[in-house]
Every structure is written in C-alpha cells, then in structure tokens.
Amino acid sequence: MYKYPVYQPSLTGNEKKYINEALDSTWISSKGEFLPKFEKGFADYIGAKYATAVSNGTVAIHLALAALGIGHDDEVIVPTFTYIASVNPIAQVGATPVFVDSLEDTWQMDPADVERKITPRTKALMVVPIYGHPCDMDALMKIADMHNLFVVEDCAEAIGSCYKDRHVGTFGDIGAFSFFGNKTITCGEGGMTVTNDATIMDRLVHYKGQGLAKYREYWHDVPGFNYRMTNIAAAIGLAQLEQVETFVRKKQAIAKWYKEGLRGTNVKFHEAVPDVFHSYWMCSILVSEAGVRDPLREHLKAAGIETRPAFNPVHTMPMYMARYARHPVAQDIALRGINLPSYPGLTKEDVAFICEEIRGFYEGE
C-alpha cells in the first residue's frame, strides 16, 4: 500500500444516501429515478442538449462509432499518445485506426499531422484531451468540416475541461465520458455519451438498449448492445456530479502546488496553454531524459509515493504495429512522462513532501 496513491475517489457527499434510496425503491437495474436525473444533470453541466448513460467509458466510444455507422473500409484518425480504450473500439467496429503524433507543448494530437493522414477512406476524427488538457478544437473542427468528417471526442480524462470557455465533448458529433474509479467523478464503472443532435441521440439510445424498437414491444430492428447503466451507478454518479466543481477546484489547487514545488527543478510540468481550462485529471511531468524516469519512480516508491508512467503510444503495441511508423513527439513523452498523485484528498503539505522527494532525488544524483 502506498501512503500517496496516484488516485483514489472522494465519496463524502450523498453517495450512500442515494444508493440506499435506490435500494429502497427496488429499481436497481436500468430504470429508476437516478438515471434521468444524472443524465440531465450531466448534460446541463457541460452544456450539451442530450446525454445518455452507459456502463463504462469504453463502450461509450464503441456506441458512438456504431451510432455514426462507422465500420469496415472506414478509417478513423486517432492520437497514438492515448489510452488503449480510445483505439480498440475503432478496430472492434471493423474500421482502421490511423495514428497521428502529438504537439510538444500540449501533448495533444497534432492538427498538421491529422491533415497529412486524411485519405478518401477517412470517416472520422477521434479527439482525445489527454490528462485533461483540451486539444486545439478550432483547428481540428476546421479540418473536420473541410473534409466532411465525423468528430468523436473521447473525454474520459477531461470532465470539467474547457476550450475557449466551452466544455470539451460538445464540439463534435458525440462526446464520450468515463466514470471509472480514477476519474474526476466516478460511479465505480460508468460512462456517458452526449450530443447536440436529436437524431444521433435517438440512435445512441436505440443501440445501447439491445436495438429495441421504439414503438413495438420486444421487437428489435438493429443488432444492438446491452450498454445500459444501472440506477445504483447513476445514484453514485449524481452524488458525485453535485461535487464536480469542488473536485475540479481542488485539482487546480493541487496543480498549482506542484508547479510551485517543482519550480527550478530539472523537470517540466504539463501546463495549460492560452484559451484552455486544463482540469488536471492527472498532474504530469517530463523528466530530463528517459534514463532518469524509472530511477525517479523507484525513489518515490520507496517514500510511499505511487506514480504511473505516461501512456505507451498505441502504434507500438503488437496488434497495431503492422504498419511501421515514427511518431517522435509521442514516443518522447511516453519515455519521459510520469503521472504524480492527483486525487482530491491531497493536502498542500502532501504535495510539498512529494516535491521535496523529487528535489532530493535530483540533488542526490
């Protein structure tokens, strides 16, 4: 056990109260009062017209692709520097993921590389605001509009993040969110798809509920999925949503403490660029060179501090490396990146201790 884990949820609101209310109602599966409350509350929070809850963030992405009709012979452009859940659903609908590199300053997908990778088979962009930092949505939406591409936003790590005062997840055709235990708000497992298009919303609901026809009982007219959220999970989610602004403010404070504590060191903090609100799902750093990262992580581990390496670029994984490619910025971030403890329960003194341990490692080299 670590004294300072990378993440742990805060469950100090109405979670237990709402769970007990759901149990008392006997509505514990995919119907009950907490589901529509959570869906409407989440849509209102991010400024989307429609939201439908699903069982986890990965199926939210899969559902989005299926609802848009993306499949065989289609290509979907996606950053290679992302978690595997952004990419696997593309392959699972029969489409081909096409990887793009990252920008050095933001770590987000490079619009210029996106434009280079578009072919006649390109059907969609998968936009992923990694670690809570928004992508350059002006540039990406301009490219999508120019080439008539769908845009799916995988915002699993970016609840509360904004680009030019607009929440991520509301720019494209569909936004997908995750409520896994390490996310800014959690249901344990859970996800949400959001859209501003009524027709797309109908398709999302249709596909997530076994393809059940709207006006005929036990009649299924598409091969749908069972991707529904339970009322108990929604009860937890609603209680978490009531605290989301508190959680995001705390993450901003933690990020500020890390930046202050690491100022003048030989590490580079993942900071926000102008026009974005970085929610700092994870506070992340780059060490000076790849060979330093693992020794630093071992040093922190000995002090009871858990860390995680940055994501491995997906194009380097066995099932996606048939087409050899170089993505130098993503590969460099992956080799030098470390995620530091970033959970709401951290105090200023906790962060100061972690920063002192990082400073101590460099002083002892």
C-alpha positions as CSV (number, residue, x, y, z in Angstrom):
1,M,0.0,0.0,0.0
2,Y,1.2,3.5,-0.8
3,K,0.8,6.4,1.5
4,Y,0.2,8.6,-1.5
5,P,-1.6,6.6,-4.3
6,V,-1.8,8.0,-7.8
7,Y,-5.6,8.3,-7.4
8,Q,-8.4,7.5,-5.0
9,P,-12.0,8.7,-5.2
10,S,-13.7,11.1,-2.8
11,L,-17.0,9.6,-1.6
12,T,-18.0,12.1,1.1
13,G,-21.2,13.5,-0.5
14,N,-24.7,11.9,-0.9
15,E,-23.4,8.7,-2.4
16,K,-24.6,6.4,0.5
17,K,-27.9,8.3,0.9
18,Y,-28.7,7.9,-2.8
19,I,-27.6,4.3,-3.0
20,N,-29.9,3.5,-0.1
21,E,-32.8,5.3,-1.8
22,A,-32.2,3.3,-5.0
23,L,-32.2,0.1,-3.0
24,D,-35.4,1.0,-1.1
25,S,-37.1,1.8,-4.4
26,T,-36.1,-1.8,-5.7
27,W,-35.2,-0.1,-9.0
28,I,-31.6,-1.3,-9.2
29,S,-31.1,-2.1,-12.9
30,S,-31.5,0.2,-15.9
31,K,-34.6,2.0,-14.8
32,G,-35.2,4.3,-11.8
33,E,-35.2,8.0,-10.9
34,F,-31.5,8.5,-10.6
35,L,-30.8,7.7,-14.3
36,P,-32.7,10.6,-15.9
37,K,-31.5,12.9,-13.1
38,F,-27.9,12.0,-13.7
39,E,-28.2,12.3,-17.5
40,K,-29.9,15.7,-17.4
41,G,-27.6,17.0,-14.7
42,F,-24.5,16.0,-16.7
43,A,-25.9,17.4,-20.0
44,D,-26.6,20.7,-18.2
45,Y,-23.2,20.8,-16.6
46,I,-21.3,20.5,-19.8
47,G,-23.8,22.4,-22.0
48,A,-24.9,19.6,-24.2
49,K,-28.5,19.1,-25.4
50,Y,-28.7,15.4,-24.8
51,A,-26.9,12.8,-22.7
52,T,-27.5,9.0,-22.2
53,A,-25.7,7.0,-19.6
54,V,-23.8,3.8,-20.4
55,S,-22.0,1.1,-18.5
56,N,-18.4,2.4,-18.9
57,G,-16.3,4.8,-20.9
58,T,-15.0,2.3,-23.4
59,V,-18.5,1.2,-24.5
60,A,-19.4,4.9,-24.8
61,I,-16.8,5.2,-27.5
62,H,-17.9,2.0,-29.2
63,L,-21.5,3.1,-29.1
64,A,-20.6,6.5,-30.6
65,L,-18.8,4.8,-33.5
66,A,-21.7,2.3,-34.1
67,A,-24.3,5.1,-33.9
68,L,-22.4,7.0,-36.6
69,G,-22.3,4.0,-38.9
70,I,-18.5,3.7,-38.9
71,G,-17.3,0.3,-39.9
72,H,-15.4,-1.8,-42.5
73,D,-13.4,0.2,-45.1
74,D,-13.5,3.3,-42.9
75,E,-10.5,5.0,-41.3
76,V,-10.6,6.9,-38.0
77,I,-7.7,9.2,-37.2
78,V,-6.7,9.0,-33.5
79,P,-3.7,10.1,-31.5
80,T,-1.2,7.4,-30.8
81,F,-0.5,9.0,-27.4
82,T,-3.6,7.9,-25.7
83,Y,-5.0,5.1,-23.6
84,I,-5.8,1.9,-25.5
85,A,-9.6,2.4,-24.9
86,S,-9.6,5.2,-27.5
87,V,-8.4,2.8,-30.2
88,N,-9.8,-0.7,-29.5
89,P,-13.4,0.3,-30.3
90,I,-12.3,1.6,-33.7
91,A,-10.9,-1.9,-34.5
92,Q,-14.0,-3.5,-32.9
93,V,-16.4,-1.8,-35.3
94,G,-14.2,-3.1,-38.2
95,A,-12.6,0.3,-39.0
96,T,-8.9,1.1,-39.2
97,P,-7.2,3.4,-36.7
98,V,-4.8,5.8,-38.3
99,F,-2.4,7.3,-35.8
100,V,-1.1,10.8,-35.5
101,D,1.7,12.4,-33.5
102,S,1.4,14.9,-30.6
103,L,2.3,18.5,-30.1
104,E,5.3,19.2,-27.8
105,D,3.7,21.9,-25.8
106,T,0.3,20.4,-25.0
107,W,0.9,16.7,-25.6
108,Q,-2.4,16.7,-27.7
109,M,-2.9,15.5,-31.2
110,D,-1.1,17.5,-33.9
111,P,-3.6,19.1,-36.4
112,A,-1.0,19.3,-39.1
113,D,-0.4,15.5,-38.8
114,V,-4.1,14.9,-38.9
115,E,-4.4,16.8,-42.2
116,R,-1.5,14.7,-43.6
117,K,-3.2,11.4,-42.7
118,I,-6.6,12.1,-44.3
119,T,-7.4,9.7,-47.2
120,P,-10.6,9.0,-49.2
121,R,-11.4,6.4,-46.6
122,T,-11.2,8.7,-43.6
123,K,-14.6,8.8,-41.9
124,A,-13.9,10.4,-38.5
125,L,-11.5,12.1,-36.1
126,M,-11.2,10.7,-32.6
127,V,-10.2,13.7,-30.5
128,V,-8.7,12.9,-27.1
129,P,-7.9,15.6,-24.5
130,I,-5.1,13.7,-22.7
131,Y,-4.8,14.1,-19.0
132,G,-7.5,16.8,-19.0
133,H,-5.8,19.3,-21.4
134,P,-8.1,20.2,-24.3
135,C,-7.0,19.8,-27.9
136,D,-6.8,22.6,-30.4
137,M,-10.5,22.4,-31.3
138,D,-10.6,25.3,-33.7
139,A,-8.0,23.7,-35.9
140,L,-9.5,20.2,-35.6
141,M,-13.1,21.2,-36.3
142,K,-11.9,23.3,-39.3
143,I,-10.2,20.2,-40.7
144,A,-13.3,18.0,-40.0
145,D,-15.7,20.5,-41.6
146,M,-13.4,20.9,-44.7
147,H,-13.3,17.1,-45.2
148,N,-16.9,16.3,-44.0
149,L,-15.7,14.1,-41.2
150,F,-17.5,13.0,-38.1
151,V,-15.8,14.0,-34.8
152,V,-16.0,11.8,-31.7
153,E,-14.5,13.3,-28.5
154,D,-13.1,10.8,-26.1
155,C,-13.3,12.9,-23.0
156,A,-12.7,10.1,-20.4
157,E,-9.9,12.2,-18.8
158,A,-11.4,15.7,-19.3
159,I,-14.5,16.2,-17.2
160,G,-14.5,19.9,-16.5
161,S,-12.0,20.8,-19.2
162,C,-12.9,23.7,-21.5
163,Y,-11.6,25.2,-24.8
164,K,-12.4,28.9,-25.1
165,D,-14.9,28.6,-22.2
166,R,-16.8,25.7,-23.8
167,H,-16.7,22.3,-22.3
168,V,-14.9,19.5,-24.2
169,G,-17.3,16.9,-25.5
170,T,-19.7,19.5,-27.0
171,F,-17.7,20.4,-30.2
172,G,-18.0,17.2,-32.2
173,D,-20.9,14.9,-33.2
174,I,-20.6,12.8,-30.0
175,G,-18.7,13.2,-26.7
176,A,-17.8,10.1,-24.6
177,F,-17.0,10.3,-20.9
178,S,-15.8,7.8,-18.3
179,F,-16.8,7.5,-14.6
180,F,-14.2,4.8,-13.7
181,G,-12.9,4.9,-10.1
182,N,-10.0,7.1,-11.0
183,K,-11.9,9.7,-13.0
184,T,-12.8,13.2,-11.8
185,I,-16.3,12.0,-10.9
186,T,-17.0,8.2,-10.6
187,C,-19.7,5.6,-10.5
188,G,-17.2,2.8,-9.9
189,E,-17.8,1.9,-13.5
190,G,-19.9,4.0,-15.9
191,G,-19.9,6.3,-18.8
192,M,-21.9,8.9,-20.7
193,T,-22.4,9.8,-24.4
194,V,-23.5,13.3,-25.2
195,T,-24.6,15.1,-28.4
196,N,-26.4,18.1,-29.6
197,D,-28.1,16.2,-32.5
198,A,-31.6,14.7,-31.8
199,T,-31.3,12.1,-34.5
200,I,-27.9,10.9,-33.2
201,M,-29.4,10.8,-29.6
202,D,-32.1,8.5,-30.9
203,R,-29.5,6.2,-32.4
204,L,-27.4,6.1,-29.2
205,V,-30.4,5.2,-27.1
206,H,-31.6,2.6,-29.7
207,Y,-28.3,0.9,-30.0
208,K,-27.4,0.9,-26.3
209,G,-30.7,-0.9,-25.3
210,Q,-30.4,-4.1,-27.4
211,G,-31.7,-2.4,-30.6
212,L,-35.3,-2.4,-29.2
213,A,-37.8,-0.7,-31.5
214,K,-39.3,2.5,-30.1
215,Y,-43.0,1.7,-30.7
216,R,-43.3,-2.1,-30.6
217,E,-42.7,-4.3,-27.6
218,Y,-40.0,-7.0,-27.9
219,W,-39.2,-6.0,-31.5
220,H,-35.5,-5.5,-32.2
221,D,-34.7,-3.9,-35.6
222,V,-30.9,-3.4,-35.3
223,P,-28.2,-5.7,-33.7
224,G,-27.8,-3.5,-30.6
225,F,-25.9,-3.8,-27.4
226,N,-26.6,-4.0,-23.7
227,Y,-24.7,-0.9,-22.7
228,R,-27.1,0.5,-20.1
229,M,-26.1,2.0,-16.8
230,T,-27.7,0.8,-13.5
231,N,-29.8,3.0,-11.3
232,I,-27.4,2.3,-8.4
233,A,-24.4,3.5,-10.5
234,A,-26.4,6.6,-11.5
235,A,-27.2,7.3,-7.9
236,I,-23.4,7.4,-7.1
237,G,-22.9,9.5,-10.3
238,L,-25.5,12.0,-9.3
239,A,-23.9,12.5,-5.9
240,Q,-20.5,12.9,-7.5
241,L,-21.9,15.4,-10.0
242,E,-23.1,17.5,-7.2
243,Q,-19.5,17.9,-6.1
244,V,-17.8,18.2,-9.5
245,E,-16.9,21.9,-9.2
246,T,-15.4,21.2,-5.8
247,F,-13.3,18.4,-7.3
248,V,-12.1,20.5,-10.2
249,R,-11.2,23.4,-8.0
250,K,-9.2,21.1,-5.8
251,K,-7.4,19.7,-8.9
252,Q,-6.5,23.2,-9.9
253,A,-5.1,23.8,-6.4
254,I,-3.0,20.6,-6.5
255,A,-1.6,21.5,-9.9
256,K,-0.6,25.0,-8.6
257,W,1.1,23.4,-5.6
258,Y,3.1,21.0,-7.8
259,K,4.1,23.8,-10.1
260,E,5.3,25.9,-7.2
261,G,7.1,23.0,-5.6
262,L,8.9,21.9,-8.7
263,R,9.9,25.4,-9.9
264,G,13.6,25.5,-10.6
265,T,14.0,21.7,-10.9
266,N,15.1,19.7,-13.9
267,V,11.5,18.6,-14.7
268,K,8.9,20.1,-17.0
269,F,5.3,20.3,-15.8
270,H,2.4,19.6,-18.2
271,E,0.9,23.2,-18.2
272,A,-2.1,24.7,-19.9
273,V,-1.7,26.9,-23.0
274,P,-3.8,30.0,-23.5
275,D,-7.5,29.6,-24.3
276,V,-7.9,26.4,-22.4
277,F,-9.0,25.3,-19.0
278,H,-6.9,22.3,-18.1
279,S,-8.8,20.2,-15.4
280,Y,-5.6,18.4,-14.4
281,W,-7.2,14.9,-14.2
282,M,-3.6,14.0,-13.8
283,C,-0.6,16.2,-12.8
284,S,2.1,15.1,-15.0
285,I,5.8,15.9,-15.5
286,L,8.5,15.2,-18.1
287,V,12.0,14.3,-16.7
288,S,15.1,15.5,-18.4
289,E,15.9,12.2,-20.2
290,A,14.4,8.7,-20.5
291,G,17.0,7.0,-18.4
292,V,16.1,9.1,-15.3
293,R,12.4,8.2,-15.2
294,D,12.4,4.7,-13.8
295,P,15.1,5.5,-11.1
296,L,13.0,8.5,-10.0
297,R,9.9,6.4,-9.8
298,E,11.7,3.8,-7.7
299,H,12.9,6.6,-5.4
300,L,9.4,7.9,-5.0
301,K,8.1,4.4,-4.4
302,A,10.5,3.9,-1.6
303,A,9.0,7.0,0.0
304,G,5.4,5.6,-0.3
305,I,4.6,7.7,-3.4
306,E,2.8,5.8,-6.2
307,T,3.4,7.1,-9.8
308,R,2.4,5.9,-13.2
309,P,4.4,6.2,-16.5
310,A,2.9,8.1,-19.3
311,F,0.9,6.1,-21.8
312,N,2.8,3.9,-24.3
313,P,2.0,5.1,-27.9
314,V,-0.7,2.7,-29.2
315,H,1.1,2.3,-32.6
316,T,3.9,0.5,-30.7
317,M,1.6,-2.2,-29.4
318,P,1.6,-5.6,-31.1
319,M,-1.9,-5.6,-32.6
320,Y,-1.4,-2.1,-34.1
321,M,2.3,-2.1,-35.3
322,A,1.8,-3.9,-38.6
323,R,2.3,-0.5,-40.4
324,Y,5.7,0.8,-39.2
325,A,5.6,4.5,-38.3
326,R,7.5,7.0,-36.3
327,H,5.7,9.4,-34.0
328,P,8.7,11.1,-32.3
329,V,6.9,13.5,-30.0
330,A,4.5,10.9,-28.6
331,Q,7.3,8.4,-28.2
332,D,9.5,11.0,-26.3
333,I,6.6,11.9,-24.0
334,A,5.9,8.3,-23.3
335,L,9.5,7.6,-22.3
336,R,9.9,10.7,-20.1
337,G,6.5,11.2,-18.7
338,I,5.4,10.5,-15.1
339,N,1.9,10.9,-13.6
340,L,2.0,12.1,-10.0
341,P,-0.6,11.6,-7.2
342,S,-3.6,13.7,-8.2
343,Y,-6.5,12.8,-6.0
344,P,-8.8,15.3,-4.2
345,G,-7.7,14.2,-0.7
346,L,-4.2,15.5,-1.2
347,T,-3.2,18.4,1.1
348,K,-0.7,21.2,0.3
349,E,1.7,19.5,2.8
350,D,1.3,16.2,1.0
351,V,2.3,17.8,-2.3
352,A,5.2,19.7,-0.7
353,F,6.5,16.3,0.6
354,I,6.3,14.7,-2.9
355,C,8.0,17.7,-4.4
356,E,10.8,17.5,-1.8
357,E,11.3,13.9,-2.6
358,I,11.7,14.7,-6.3
359,R,14.1,17.5,-5.5
360,G,16.0,15.1,-3.2
361,F,16.4,12.6,-6.0
362,Y,18.0,15.2,-8.3
363,E,20.2,16.5,-5.6
364,G,21.5,13.0,-4.8
365,E,22.3,12.1,-8.4
